[in-house]
Every structure is written in C-alpha cells, then in structure tokens.
Amino acid sequence: MSQADFSTAEAGRAVFVRKQSANVYTMMLLIAFLAVTIGCIFLFLEKNAYDGMMKTSVTPDAKVPPPQSVGMRIDTSPMILSAQIS
C-alpha cells in the first residue's frame, strides 16, 4: 500500500472546526478537582499543626511487658456443650 503524498496539498485548503465549549460535566469535574485539592491542602496544614505533639520518646525496639495477673483465672480449655437432639 502506498503512502499518501502530502507535499502536493494546497496551502490554502484547510478544514476549520469550532472548538467545543465546556459543558456541565466538565465544570463538575473542575469543581471536584478543586475541592479535592483544597481538602489536601487543609489536611497538610492540619497535620503540620499537630506535628510537634506526635513525637514520642519510645523507640521502635521497645517491648511491651506481659500483662499482670489480677487474680482471675481464665479457663482456656475448649468448652463442650451438650445438646439434646430430638
């Protein structure tokens, strides 16, 4: 199949197409984008406001001590329930 030869096209002939105007769905998409962007900015500002309060002196390698017994005995054996089958 041969390639089209565009070198012989006339310089004055062109098709002008009118640009489509923005419709309601484009505006809703723009509003949603702005709302999410503003929400992210406020989330960033809120995080920075409490950033100093989130610092802890506990290292990640610290281990939690086992819970102390308070005198209650917990039965860990499996329960067997008897049921009458009629």
Backbone as JSON Lines, residues from 0, in Angstrom:
{"i":0,"aa":"M","n":[0.85,-1.17,0.0],"ca":[0.0,0.0,0.0],"c":[0.89,1.23,0.0]}
{"i":1,"aa":"S","n":[0.58,2.17,-0.8],"ca":[1.42,3.36,-0.92],"c":[1.05,4.4,0.14]}
{"i":2,"aa":"Q","n":[2.02,5.21,0.47],"ca":[1.83,6.27,1.44],"c":[1.19,7.47,0.76]}
{"i":3,"aa":"A","n":[0.43,8.23,1.53],"ca":[-0.21,9.43,0.99],"c":[0.85,10.5,0.77]}
{"i":4,"aa":"D","n":[0.7,11.24,-0.31],"ca":[1.65,12.3,-0.63],"c":[1.05,13.64,-0.2]}
{"i":5,"aa":"F","n":[1.58,14.17,0.9],"ca":[1.06,15.42,1.43],"c":[1.8,16.64,0.89]}
{"i":6,"aa":"S","n":[2.83,16.44,0.11],"ca":[3.61,17.57,-0.39],"c":[2.86,18.34,-1.48]}
{"i":7,"aa":"T","n":[1.9,17.7,-2.11],"ca":[1.18,18.38,-3.17],"c":[-0.12,19.03,-2.7]}
{"i":8,"aa":"A","n":[-0.39,18.97,-1.41],"ca":[-1.63,19.56,-0.89],"c":[-1.57,21.07,-1.02]}
{"i":9,"aa":"E","n":[-2.69,21.64,-1.34],"ca":[-2.74,23.1,-1.48],"c":[-2.63,23.75,-0.11]}
{"i":10,"aa":"A","n":[-1.91,24.85,-0.04],"ca":[-1.67,25.52,1.23],"c":[-2.92,26.23,1.74]}
{"i":11,"aa":"G","n":[-3.83,26.63,0.86],"ca":[-4.99,27.41,1.27],"c":[-6.18,26.58,1.72]}
{"i":12,"aa":"R","n":[-6.16,25.29,1.47],"ca":[-7.31,24.46,1.81],"c":[-7.11,23.83,3.18]}
{"i":13,"aa":"A","n":[-7.99,24.15,4.07],"ca":[-7.94,23.56,5.4],"c":[-9.36,23.49,5.94]}
{"i":14,"aa":"V","n":[-9.58,22.59,6.86],"ca":[-10.9,22.47,7.47],"c":[-10.81,23.05,8.86]}
{"i":15,"aa":"F","n":[-11.61,24.05,9.11],"ca":[-11.64,24.65,10.43],"c":[-12.8,24.08,11.22]}
{"i":16,"aa":"V","n":[-12.49,23.59,12.41],"ca":[-13.51,23.01,13.27],"c":[-13.63,23.89,14.5]}
{"i":17,"aa":"R","n":[-14.85,24.24,14.84],"ca":[-15.08,25.07,16.02],"c":[-14.81,24.26,17.28]}
{"i":18,"aa":"K","n":[-14.07,24.85,18.19],"ca":[-13.74,24.18,19.44],"c":[-15.0,24.0,20.28]}
{"i":19,"aa":"Q","n":[-15.15,22.79,20.83],"ca":[-16.34,22.51,21.62],"c":[-16.26,23.25,22.95]}
{"i":20,"aa":"S","n":[-17.37,23.86,23.32],"ca":[-17.38,24.61,24.58],"c":[-17.49,23.65,25.75]}
{"i":21,"aa":"A","n":[-17.09,24.11,26.91],"ca":[-17.14,23.29,28.12],"c":[-18.6,23.07,28.51]}
{"i":22,"aa":"N","n":[-18.94,21.82,28.82],"ca":[-20.32,21.52,29.21],"c":[-20.39,21.37,30.73]}
{"i":23,"aa":"V","n":[-21.54,20.99,31.24],"ca":[-21.76,20.92,32.68],"c":[-20.88,19.85,33.33]}
{"i":24,"aa":"Y","n":[-20.6,18.77,32.62],"ca":[-19.78,17.7,33.19],"c":[-18.32,18.13,33.33]}
{"i":25,"aa":"T","n":[-17.86,18.94,32.41],"ca":[-16.51,19.47,32.51],"c":[-16.4,20.4,33.72]}
{"i":26,"aa":"M","n":[-17.41,21.2,33.95],"ca":[-17.41,22.1,35.1],"c":[-17.48,21.31,36.42]}
{"i":27,"aa":"M","n":[-18.29,20.25,36.44],"ca":[-18.37,19.42,37.65],"c":[-17.03,18.74,37.93]}
{"i":28,"aa":"L","n":[-16.33,18.32,36.88],"ca":[-15.01,17.72,37.04],"c":[-14.02,18.74,37.59]}
{"i":29,"aa":"L","n":[-14.09,19.95,37.1],"ca":[-13.21,21.02,37.59],"c":[-13.51,21.34,39.05]}
{"i":30,"aa":"I","n":[-14.77,21.43,39.41],"ca":[-15.15,21.71,40.81],"c":[-14.7,20.59,41.73]}
{"i":31,"aa":"A","n":[-14.86,19.33,41.31],"ca":[-14.42,18.2,42.12],"c":[-12.91,18.21,42.3]}
{"i":32,"aa":"F","n":[-12.18,18.52,41.23],"ca":[-10.72,18.6,41.33],"c":[-10.29,19.68,42.31]}
{"i":33,"aa":"L","n":[-10.92,20.84,42.22],"ca":[-10.58,21.94,43.15],"c":[-10.92,21.56,44.59]}
{"i":34,"aa":"A","n":[-12.05,20.89,44.81],"ca":[-12.44,20.5,46.16],"c":[-11.44,19.51,46.76]}
{"i":35,"aa":"V","n":[-11.01,18.53,45.97],"ca":[-10.03,17.56,46.47],"c":[-8.69,18.23,46.72]}
{"i":36,"aa":"T","n":[-8.3,19.13,45.85],"ca":[-7.03,19.84,46.04],"c":[-7.06,20.7,47.3]}
{"i":37,"aa":"I","n":[-8.14,21.43,47.51],"ca":[-8.27,22.25,48.72],"c":[-8.31,21.38,49.96]}
{"i":38,"aa":"G","n":[-9.0,20.24,49.88],"ca":[-9.03,19.3,51.0],"c":[-7.65,18.78,51.35]}
{"i":39,"aa":"C","n":[-6.85,18.48,50.35],"ca":[-5.48,18.01,50.59],"c":[-4.62,19.11,51.23]}
{"i":40,"aa":"I","n":[-4.82,20.33,50.81],"ca":[-4.07,21.45,51.4],"c":[-4.44,21.6,52.87]}
{"i":41,"aa":"F","n":[-5.74,21.56,53.19],"ca":[-6.15,21.67,54.59],"c":[-5.68,20.49,55.42]}
{"i":42,"aa":"L","n":[-5.66,19.29,54.85],"ca":[-5.15,18.12,55.56],"c":[-3.68,18.3,55.86]}
{"i":43,"aa":"F","n":[-2.91,18.81,54.92],"ca":[-1.49,19.08,55.14],"c":[-1.29,20.11,56.24]}
{"i":44,"aa":"L","n":[-2.09,21.18,56.22],"ca":[-1.97,22.21,57.26],"c":[-2.35,21.67,58.63]}
{"i":45,"aa":"E","n":[-3.38,20.83,58.69],"ca":[-3.8,20.24,59.96],"c":[-2.72,19.3,60.5]}
{"i":46,"aa":"K","n":[-2.1,18.54,59.63],"ca":[-1.04,17.63,60.05],"c":[0.15,18.42,60.6]}
{"i":47,"aa":"N","n":[0.49,19.5,59.94],"ca":[1.62,20.3,60.41],"c":[1.31,21.0,61.73]}
{"i":48,"aa":"A","n":[0.05,21.3,62.0],"ca":[-0.3,21.96,63.26],"c":[-0.07,21.03,64.45]}
{"i":49,"aa":"Y","n":[-0.28,19.72,64.25],"ca":[-0.11,18.77,65.34],"c":[1.16,17.95,65.23]}
{"i":50,"aa":"D","n":[2.06,18.35,64.37],"ca":[3.26,17.56,64.12],"c":[4.15,17.48,65.35]}
{"i":51,"aa":"G","n":[4.28,18.54,66.12],"ca":[5.12,18.53,67.31],"c":[4.56,17.67,68.43]}
{"i":52,"aa":"M","n":[3.27,17.48,68.46],"ca":[2.65,16.68,69.51],"c":[2.76,15.19,69.26]}
{"i":53,"aa":"M","n":[3.11,14.8,68.07],"ca":[3.15,13.38,67.73],"c":[4.49,12.72,68.05]}
{"i":54,"aa":"K","n":[5.45,13.47,68.5],"ca":[6.76,12.91,68.8],"c":[6.69,12.13,70.12]}
{"i":55,"aa":"T","n":[7.28,10.92,70.11],"ca":[7.32,10.09,71.31],"c":[8.76,9.73,71.61]}
{"i":56,"aa":"S","n":[9.03,9.38,72.85],"ca":[10.38,9.01,73.24],"c":[10.56,7.5,73.24]}
{"i":57,"aa":"V","n":[9.56,6.75,72.84],"ca":[9.64,5.29,72.82],"c":[10.31,4.87,71.52]}
{"i":58,"aa":"T","n":[11.3,4.01,71.64],"ca":[11.98,3.5,70.45],"c":[11.16,2.37,69.85]}
{"i":59,"aa":"P","n":[11.3,2.12,68.59],"ca":[10.52,1.04,67.97],"c":[10.89,-0.34,68.49]}
{"i":60,"aa":"D","n":[12.08,-0.48,69.08],"ca":[12.52,-1.78,69.59],"c":[12.01,-2.07,70.99]}
{"i":61,"aa":"A","n":[11.33,-1.12,71.6],"ca":[10.83,-1.33,72.96],"c":[9.77,-2.41,72.95]}
{"i":62,"aa":"K","n":[9.82,-3.28,73.96],"ca":[8.86,-4.38,74.03],"c":[7.85,-4.1,75.13]}
{"i":63,"aa":"V","n":[6.64,-4.52,74.89],"ca":[5.57,-4.33,75.85],"c":[5.67,-5.43,76.89]}
{"i":64,"aa":"P","n":[5.63,-5.07,78.19],"ca":[5.7,-6.12,79.22],"c":[4.42,-6.97,79.2]}
{"i":65,"aa":"P","n":[4.53,-8.23,79.63],"ca":[3.33,-9.07,79.65],"c":[2.32,-8.55,80.66]}
{"i":66,"aa":"P","n":[1.04,-8.78,80.42],"ca":[0.03,-8.28,81.36],"c":[0.15,-8.98,82.71]}
{"i":67,"aa":"Q","n":[-0.13,-8.23,83.77],"ca":[-0.04,-8.79,85.12],"c":[-1.35,-9.47,85.47]}
{"i":68,"aa":"S","n":[-1.23,-10.53,86.25],"ca":[-2.42,-11.26,86.68],"c":[-3.1,-10.47,87.8]}
{"i":69,"aa":"V","n":[-4.41,-10.4,87.75],"ca":[-5.16,-9.68,88.77],"c":[-5.94,-10.64,89.66]}
{"i":70,"aa":"G","n":[-5.59,-11.92,89.62],"ca":[-6.24,-12.89,90.47],"c":[-7.37,-13.65,89.81]}
{"i":71,"aa":"M","n":[-7.74,-13.31,88.62],"ca":[-8.8,-14.04,87.93],"c":[-8.19,-15.14,87.08]}
{"i":72,"aa":"R","n":[-8.77,-16.3,87.12],"ca":[-8.28,-17.42,86.34],"c":[-9.16,-17.53,85.09]}
{"i":73,"aa":"I","n":[-8.49,-17.59,83.95],"ca":[-9.21,-17.71,82.7],"c":[-9.06,-19.14,82.22]}
{"i":74,"aa":"D","n":[-10.18,-19.82,82.0],"ca":[-10.17,-21.19,81.53],"c":[-9.98,-21.19,80.03]}
{"i":75,"aa":"T","n":[-8.88,-21.77,79.57],"ca":[-8.6,-21.8,78.14],"c":[-8.93,-23.14,77.51]}
{"i":76,"aa":"S","n":[-9.48,-24.07,78.29],"ca":[-9.83,-25.36,77.72],"c":[-11.06,-25.2,76.84]}
{"i":77,"aa":"P","n":[-11.19,-26.04,75.82],"ca":[-12.36,-25.91,74.95],"c":[-13.64,-26.28,75.66]}
{"i":78,"aa":"M","n":[-14.69,-25.54,75.38],"ca":[-15.99,-25.8,76.01],"c":[-16.73,-26.86,75.23]}
{"i":79,"aa":"I","n":[-17.31,-27.78,75.96],"ca":[-18.14,-28.82,75.33],"c":[-19.56,-28.6,75.8]}
{"i":80,"aa":"L","n":[-20.41,-28.31,74.87],"ca":[-21.8,-28.08,75.19],"c":[-22.61,-29.3,74.77]}
{"i":81,"aa":"S","n":[-23.43,-29.75,75.67],"ca":[-24.29,-30.88,75.32],"c":[-25.63,-30.35,74.86]}
{"i":82,"aa":"A","n":[-26.14,-30.92,73.81],"ca":[-27.42,-30.5,73.28],"c":[-28.26,-31.74,73.02]}
{"i":83,"aa":"Q","n":[-29.5,-31.62,73.27],"ca":[-30.39,-32.75,73.02],"c":[-30.88,-32.67,71.58]}
{"i":84,"aa":"I","n":[-30.73,-33.78,70.9],"ca":[-31.22,-33.85,69.51],"c":[-32.53,-34.58,69.52]}
{"i":85,"aa":"S","n":[-33.56,-33.97,69.04],"ca":[-34.86,-34.64,69.05],"c":[-35.3,-35.01,67.67]}
